[in-house]
Structure formats: C-alpha cells, structure tokens
C-alpha cells in the first residue's frame, strides 16, 4: 500500500479535501494507465488538496474486499457523507472531475 499526501509547499498545512483510494492489479496495463491518469488529474486539477492511497490487490486483496471493490482498476473517492467508486483506467478525465465535483461539474 502506498499513501501520499500532497500539500502546498511552505505555509500552513490544510487537511486534504479529497481522499482517493486506487485499487490496481500489479503492473497490468489498465492499472498502469489508471495510476498515470490519477496522477495527472491530481496535479492538474486538485491543487494539492488530496490524499492518495494505492492498493495493489495482488499483494493484499483484503482492502478491496472491505471496500466491496470486485474489479480493478477502481478509484474510491471518499468525502463527507459520500462515497463514489469509478471503475476503469480513469482515462476519461471529464467523468473523474464530475465525480470529484471539480470545475463546476457535479456527479
């Protein structure tokens, strides 16, 4: 499991607004694409307001069972009073931004 929180450099640290958990299956092609897509979306659209956890189900499948994630890649978006799951390689940026409620779009 890999966790990373990106915060603005210097100044006060605000708590992450987005808690994202990406379930992948090793270096399977769609998992590699999903990791790259999520990294790009976070860096271009979330302005350091996120915490990312990557779970490789080939190393530990229990978190996927706990989250009821049957296939990979899958992105679980956690926030106050909501949980959204997106399946696939996350290549459709518009759908991801809508699920995150970023850029005036809503889920």
LUMLO-29649 format. One record per residue (C-alpha): residue number from 1; residue in one letter; x, y, z. Coordinates in steps of 0.25 Angstrom, whole numbers, always signed. Layout:
LUMLO-29649
[sero NUM; A; [X; Y; Z]]
...
END
This chain:
LUMLO-29649
[sero 1; X; [+0; +0; +0]]
[sero 2; X; [+5; +14; -3]]
[sero 3; X; [+0; +26; +3]]
[sero 4; X; [+3; +40; -2]]
[sero 5; X; [-2; +54; +2]]
[sero 6; X; [+2; +66; -6]]
[sero 7; X; [+1; +79; +1]]
[sero 8; X; [+5; +93; -3]]
[sero 9; X; [+20; +96; +0]]
[sero 10; X; [+22; +105; +12]]
[sero 11; X; [+11; +112; +20]]
[sero 12; X; [+0; +104; +27]]
[sero 13; X; [-4; +90; +24]]
[sero 14; X; [-19; +89; +21]]
[sero 15; X; [-25; +75; +23]]
[sero 16; X; [-27; +68; +9]]
[sero 17; X; [-41; +71; +3]]
[sero 18; X; [-41; +58; -6]]
[sero 19; X; [-37; +44; +0]]
[sero 20; X; [-35; +35; -12]]
[sero 21; X; [-32; +20; -12]]
[sero 22; X; [-28; +14; -25]]
[sero 23; X; [-29; -1; -26]]
[sero 24; X; [-19; -7; -36]]
[sero 25; X; [-14; -21; -40]]
[sero 26; X; [+1; -20; -41]]
[sero 27; X; [+6; -15; -54]]
[sero 28; X; [-6; -19; -62]]
[sero 29; X; [-7; -9; -74]]
[sero 30; X; [-20; -3; -69]]
[sero 31; X; [-15; -1; -55]]
[sero 32; X; [-2; +6; -61]]
[sero 33; X; [-11; +15; -69]]
[sero 34; X; [-20; +18; -57]]
[sero 35; X; [-8; +21; -48]]
[sero 36; X; [-3; +31; -58]]
[sero 37; X; [-17; +37; -61]]
[sero 38; X; [-20; +39; -46]]
[sero 39; X; [-6; +46; -44]]
[sero 40; X; [-9; +55; -56]]
[sero 41; X; [-23; +58; -51]]
[sero 42; X; [-18; +61; -37]]
[sero 43; X; [-6; +70; -41]]
[sero 44; X; [-14; +78; -52]]
[sero 45; X; [-28; +79; -45]]
[sero 46; X; [-27; +77; -30]]
[sero 47; X; [-17; +88; -25]]
[sero 48; X; [-11; +79; -14]]
[sero 49; X; [-24; +76; -7]]
[sero 50; X; [-23; +61; -8]]
[sero 51; X; [-18; +49; -1]]
[sero 52; X; [-16; +37; -10]]
[sero 53; X; [-15; +22; -6]]
[sero 54; X; [-11; +12; -16]]
[sero 55; X; [-15; -3; -12]]
[sero 56; X; [-9; -14; -21]]
[sero 57; X; [-19; -25; -19]]
[sero 58; X; [-8; -35; -24]]
[sero 59; X; [-1; -32; -11]]
[sero 60; X; [-13; -30; -2]]
[sero 61; X; [-27; -33; -6]]
[sero 62; X; [-33; -30; +7]]
[sero 63; X; [-35; -15; +6]]
[sero 64; X; [-43; -18; -7]]
[sero 65; X; [-52; -27; +0]]
[sero 66; X; [-54; -17; +11]]
[sero 67; X; [-58; -7; +1]]
[sero 68; X; [-66; -16; -8]]
[sero 69; X; [-58; -14; -20]]
[sero 70; X; [-59; -26; -29]]
[sero 71; X; [-50; -22; -41]]
[sero 72; X; [-38; -13; -43]]
[sero 73; X; [-35; -3; -46]]
[sero 74; X; [-44; +4; -37]]
[sero 75; X; [-44; +18; -31]]
[sero 76; X; [-51; +20; -18]]
[sero 77; X; [-54; +35; -15]]
[sero 78; X; [-57; +37; +0]]
[sero 79; X; [-63; +50; +5]]
[sero 80; X; [-72; +55; +16]]
[sero 81; X; [-85; +48; +14]]
[sero 82; X; [-81; +41; +1]]
[sero 83; X; [-74; +30; -5]]
[sero 84; X; [-72; +29; -20]]
[sero 85; X; [-66; +17; -28]]
[sero 86; X; [-61; +19; -42]]
[sero 87; X; [-57; +6; -50]]
[sero 88; X; [-47; +6; -61]]
[sero 89; X; [-34; +13; -65]]
[sero 90; X; [-38; +27; -62]]
[sero 91; X; [-35; +32; -76]]
[sero 92; X; [-48; +40; -77]]
[sero 93; X; [-44; +52; -69]]
[sero 94; X; [-57; +59; -70]]
[sero 95; X; [-64; +47; -63]]
[sero 96; X; [-54; +47; -52]]
[sero 97; X; [-55; +62; -50]]
[sero 98; X; [-70; +61; -49]]
[sero 99; X; [-69; +50; -39]]
[sero 100; X; [-59; +59; -31]]
[sero 101; X; [-69; +71; -33]]
[sero 102; X; [-57; +79; -39]]
[sero 103; X; [-58; +90; -49]]
[sero 104; X; [-73; +93; -47]]
[sero 105; X; [-77; +79; -51]]
[sero 106; X; [-85; +70; -42]]
[sero 107; X; [-86; +55; -40]]
END
